[in-house]
Amino acid sequence: LQAHFLIAVLWISAFLGALVSGGLDSPHIFWFFPPAILGGILLNWSIGPIYAVITIVAATFLIVFDSTLAANIEPELSPYLTFIRYTSLTGVLVFLLYYGFAYGMQLQRAVEHEQATLKALAQSNSLMRTVLDSNPLYIYWKDTDLNLRGGNKAFAGVLGLEDTSKIDGLVDADLPWETKEQSLYRQGDRSVIETGEPMINAERTQRRADGVVMPIRSSKYPLRDPDGNIVGLVGTYQDISEEVDRDAVLERNTKALELLEKIASAANQAHRADDVFLFALEEICHYLGWQIGGYYRVSGDGKYALSSNLFYLEDETRFSYFPNISNRQRFGLGEGVPGLAMQQGRPIWIENIYEEPGFHVLRKSDKSVVYAAAAIPVWV
């Protein structure tokens, strides 16, 4: 506004000077009336850029194109014409300098604002990255074509990547997932994108880059733009191996208790000890998933384990040889699986019976059938 006021003062002064010298009867009074009065007022009010343009055009006309005025002006008015020209030129220059400086300052403020915005955005992105990478969940996001666009550090680790920036652009075929896993994952992705409905706590398996297959609990949510259009999805999942292990232990313990209850109930109802032992043998084999089981008694002198001719055979035709071989054998203390259990008084487990010295129940021709053995001492 100060520059506008200065321009108005200069131009109005030029007009007044000419008016005093030439009077109202001067034929050229109206040549400098519009730029001096109208231009100054409009600039001073700052009504708008169009009025500034009008003023500049008027001043330029006065300075450059008024050759008729310059040729016909009376000699005594010539100094005033020169004064008007210089003041008009000064006004134009002041106008240009002012607006140039103003626009320069505005541009500088815009640049500073843009820089501040970019800095704040970078800080926000850094904070978001820190939050994502600190999250124990595996997090990723995809576009509507199911291409990966990013993920957190935990997810990059599953893929065998050290840098999260390398996730962008990968597709399921680039990942270590098994083929059936890829198909299942993409089916869920398409459902979320096409229906807009999230998928919550779906239990799956996933093969990591190191080859380990882990059980996971996965959720997927649609990503929307400000207009509500679906532009992709974000997925999260967690490793539930410990939870599955706890459930497996709980299930085993529950089954073990059920086994003991069955055996105890059978013992209370049975009339012969052999009936109890045979029932217990079948139930233990079912519980452990074993195909063959046998019950051995300790000899009267306590030196041998002898077959009682009580056996459990999952397939009696396939394993019919086992009772015949066992009934012909006796195990001394420390000999074979029964002898070791009798000697040590604790359960014995042998993963490969053919690597154990003194194990001579089965012939070599039977190696393709039986490999491992266990024996559990029974105290009465």
Secondary structure in CASP SS format (residue, H / E / C, confidence):
PFRMAT SS
TARGET T0000
AUTHOR 0000-0000-0000
METHOD secondary structure of the structure
MODEL  1
L C 1.00
Q H 1.00
A H 1.00
H H 1.00
F H 1.00
L H 1.00
I H 1.00
A H 1.00
V H 1.00
L H 1.00
W H 1.00
I H 1.00
S H 1.00
A H 1.00
F H 1.00
L H 1.00
G H 1.00
A H 1.00
L H 1.00
V H 1.00
S H 1.00
G H 1.00
G C 1.00
L C 1.00
D C 1.00
S C 1.00
P C 1.00
H C 1.00
I H 1.00
F H 1.00
W H 1.00
F C 1.00
F H 1.00
P H 1.00
P H 1.00
A H 1.00
I H 1.00
L H 1.00
G H 1.00
G H 1.00
I H 1.00
L H 1.00
L H 1.00
N H 1.00
W H 1.00
S C 1.00
I C 1.00
G C 1.00
P H 1.00
I H 1.00
Y H 1.00
A H 1.00
V H 1.00
I H 1.00
T H 1.00
I H 1.00
V H 1.00
A H 1.00
A H 1.00
T H 1.00
F H 1.00
L H 1.00
I H 1.00
V H 1.00
F H 1.00
D C 1.00
S H 1.00
T H 1.00
L H 1.00
A H 1.00
A H 1.00
N H 1.00
I C 1.00
E C 1.00
P H 1.00
E H 1.00
L H 1.00
S H 1.00
P H 1.00
Y H 1.00
L H 1.00
T H 1.00
F H 1.00
I H 1.00
R H 1.00
Y H 1.00
T H 1.00
S H 1.00
L H 1.00
T H 1.00
G H 1.00
V H 1.00
L H 1.00
V H 1.00
F H 1.00
L H 1.00
L H 1.00
Y H 1.00
Y H 1.00
G H 1.00
F H 1.00
A H 1.00
Y H 1.00
G H 1.00
M H 1.00
Q H 1.00
L H 1.00
Q H 1.00
R H 1.00
A H 1.00
V H 1.00
E H 1.00
H H 1.00
E H 1.00
Q H 1.00
A H 1.00
T H 1.00
L H 1.00
K H 1.00
A H 1.00
L H 1.00
A H 1.00
Q H 1.00
S H 1.00
N H 1.00
S H 1.00
L H 1.00
M H 1.00
R H 1.00
T H 1.00
V H 1.00
L H 1.00
D H 1.00
S H 1.00
N C 1.00
P C 1.00
L C 1.00
Y E 1.00
I E 1.00
Y E 1.00
W E 1.00
K E 1.00
D E 1.00
T C 1.00
D C 1.00
L C 1.00
N C 1.00
L E 1.00
R E 1.00
G E 1.00
G E 1.00
N C 1.00
K H 1.00
A H 1.00
F H 1.00
A H 1.00
G H 1.00
V H 1.00
L H 1.00
G C 1.00
L C 1.00
E C 1.00
D C 1.00
T H 1.00
S H 1.00
K H 1.00
I H 1.00
D C 1.00
G C 1.00
L C 1.00
V C 1.00
D H 1.00
A H 1.00
D H 1.00
L C 1.00
P C 1.00
W C 1.00
E C 1.00
T H 1.00
K H 1.00
E H 1.00
Q H 1.00
S H 1.00
L H 1.00
Y H 1.00
R H 1.00
Q H 1.00
G H 1.00
D H 1.00
R H 1.00
S H 1.00
V H 1.00
I H 1.00
E H 1.00
T H 1.00
G C 1.00
E C 1.00
P C 1.00
M E 1.00
I E 1.00
N E 1.00
A E 1.00
E E 1.00
R E 1.00
T E 1.00
Q E 1.00
R E 1.00
R C 1.00
A C 1.00
D C 1.00
G C 1.00
V C 1.00
V E 1.00
M E 1.00
P E 1.00
I E 1.00
R E 1.00
S E 1.00
S E 1.00
K E 1.00
Y E 1.00
P E 1.00
L E 1.00
R E 1.00
D C 1.00
P C 1.00
D C 1.00
G C 1.00
N C 1.00
I E 1.00
V E 1.00
G E 1.00
L E 1.00
V E 1.00
G E 1.00
T E 1.00
Y E 1.00
Q E 1.00
D E 1.00
I C 1.00
S H 1.00
E H 1.00
E H 1.00
V H 1.00
D H 1.00
R H 1.00
D H 1.00
A H 1.00
V H 1.00
L H 1.00
E H 1.00
R H 1.00
N H 1.00
T H 1.00
K H 1.00
A H 1.00
L H 1.00
E H 1.00
L H 1.00
L H 1.00
E H 1.00
K H 1.00
I H 1.00
A H 1.00
S H 1.00
A H 1.00
A H 1.00
N H 1.00
Q H 1.00
A C 1.00
H C 1.00
R C 1.00
A H 1.00
D H 1.00
D H 1.00
V H 1.00
F H 1.00
L H 1.00
F H 1.00
A H 1.00
L H 1.00
E H 1.00
E H 1.00
I H 1.00
C H 1.00
H H 1.00
Y H 1.00
L H 1.00
G C 1.00
W C 1.00
Q C 1.00
I E 1.00
G E 1.00
G E 1.00
Y E 1.00
Y E 1.00
R E 1.00
V E 1.00
S C 1.00
G C 1.00
D C 1.00
G C 1.00
K C 1.00
Y E 1.00
A E 1.00
L E 1.00
S E 1.00
S E 1.00
N E 1.00
L E 1.00
F E 1.00
Y E 1.00
L E 1.00
E C 1.00
D C 1.00
E C 1.00
T C 1.00
R C 1.00
F C 1.00
S C 1.00
Y H 1.00
F H 1.00
P H 1.00
N H 1.00
I H 1.00
S H 1.00
N H 1.00
R C 1.00
Q C 1.00
R E 1.00
F E 1.00
G E 1.00
L C 1.00
G C 1.00
E C 1.00
G H 1.00
V H 1.00
P H 1.00
G H 1.00
L H 1.00
A H 1.00
M H 1.00
Q H 1.00
Q H 1.00
G C 1.00
R C 1.00
P C 1.00
I E 1.00
W E 1.00
I E 1.00
E C 1.00
N C 1.00
I H 1.00
Y H 1.00
E H 1.00
E C 1.00
P C 1.00
G C 1.00
F C 1.00
H C 1.00
V C 1.00
L C 1.00
R C 1.00
K H 1.00
S H 1.00
D H 1.00
K C 1.00
S C 1.00
V C 1.00
V C 1.00
Y C 1.00
A C 1.00
A E 1.00
A E 1.00
A E 1.00
I C 1.00
P C 1.00
V C 1.00
W C 1.00
V C 1.00
END
